[in-house]
Amino acid sequence: MRQEVEYVQGFWNPYVAGIALGLVLLLTFYLMGAGLGASGAVARTAAVVAHGVAPQAVEHNGYFSEFYKAGAKNPLTNWIVFEVIGVFLGGIVAVLTARRFRPGVGKGPHASTGLRLSLALGGGVLAGIGTRFALGCTSGQALSGGATLAVGSWVFMMAVFGAAFGAAYFVRREWS
Amino acid sequence: MTGPLYMQGVFGFQASLLVAVAIGFLFGFVLERAGFGDSRVLTSIFYFRDMRVLRVMFSAMVTCAVGIVVLKWAGLFDYTMMLDYSLLQTYLWPQLVGGILFGLGFVIGGYCPGTAVVGVASGKLDSVVFLGGMTVGIWVFAAGFPLWGSFYKSSALGRISLPQIFGLPMEVVTAAVVVMALAAFWLAGLGEKWAPYDK
């Protein structure tokens, strides 16, 4: 048997967690007609921050201008932004009730913190660009689009896992 | 009542924002309990150390897909309405390229956006940095929009589903996804025994 490391203790059985997650997703479709998401909230926040610095440039930017059409609401007055606020609150309650709040950096036991944080930044940049081309992320595209059998979501899912398994070898020191 | 309730006009925009916080709360809670607030758990799948991510994702997808079939049969869900008005639209090539970039970002950065938010709630500094990187990435995308804006909108196939492509009833495709998930669960166990990075 593989030895369980400290940080994997106390989580739900993965199939139980998966069924629970699936029921939350089903409830979302029943209530809203659309699924869960996350990256849209980051994109809207990025637009609002940029707008605070350079309002003219953002309102005329080919991508950001869709958040600033005439008569449109504040980009943050949006379903996905409120949903992600809920994700944060739900995460905090789950962490505190499980007594699992441990400040730190998640990395392989032999990786340095500097390496890990640089790659977290670089990976974040790539993921951020990727979500804009794909119009979503693991929750919005892979999970929600996958469950409703949307063609592009399945293409996205295969591309994500194909690329990640393929690239894993090259960053193995980060996680070993 | 027949869903989707919001699209049927059962409640309005302001109520939908309260629904959003409540749904998000459940989503975040389950993600944390699944172990997804930690980049080590999330990336273990790519090294065949712990295939938890595959098990959770696939069982969630199957639960929801089967649930939609059941609700549709029970007359509680207007599936056609979803297909016509809210199914995610397909942009074939941008989604393939976006998926590759996102997959690289996932294994290098250690998170995806939703799990990074739970990582922040768990006190993980790497998730804060990842979200900062994502913000920069979105600025890069917006700055370069004149270069790739036409590609971004290309190969638009509209709201198209796998059942429509294969010319099969959605129930049959859903059953095929269930079989695929069971096969993936079996292969996940084999992958963990293989453990190619931990010899």
Interface residues (C-beta under 8 A of the other chain):
Chain A: R2 Y7 V8 F11 W12 P14 Y15 A17 G18 I19 A20 L21 G22 L23 V24 L25 L26 L27 T28 F29 Y30 L31 M32 G33 A34 L36 G37 A38 S39 A41 V42 A43 T45 A46 A47 V49 A50 V58 N61 G62 Y63 F64 T77 W79 I80 V81 F82 E83 V84 I85 G86 V87 F88 L89 G90 G91 I92 V93 A94 V95 A98 R100 F101 R102 P103 G104 V105 G106 K107 G108 R116 L117 L119 A120 L121 G122 G123 G124 V125 L126 A127 G128 I129 G130 T131 R132 F133 A134 L135 G136 C137 T138 S139 G140 Q141 A142 L143 S144 G145 G146 A147 T148 L149 A150 V151 G152 S153 W154 V155 F156 M157 M158 A159 V160 F161 G162 A163 A164 F165 A167 A168 V171 R172 E174 W175 S176
Chain B: G3 P4 L5 Y6 M7 S16 L17 L18 V19 A20 V21 A22 I23 G24 F25 L26 F27 G28 F29 V30 L31 E32 R33 A34 G35 G37 D38 S39 R40 V41 T43 S44 F46 Y47 R49 D50 R52 R55 V56 M57 F58 S59 A60 M61 V62 T63 C64 A65 G67 I68 L71 L76 F77 M81 M82 Y85 S86 L87 L88 Q89 T90 Y91 L92 P94 Q95 L96 V97 G98 G99 I100 L101 F102 G103 L104 G105 F106 V107 I108 G109 G110 Y111 C112 P113 G114 T115 A116 V117 V118 G119 V120 A121 S122 G123 K124 L125 D126 S127 V129 F130 L131 G132 G133 M134 T135 V136 G137 I138 W139 V140 F141 A142 A143 F145 P146 W148 G149 Y152 L157 R159 I160 S161 L162 P163 I165 M170 V173 T174 V177 E192 A195 Y197
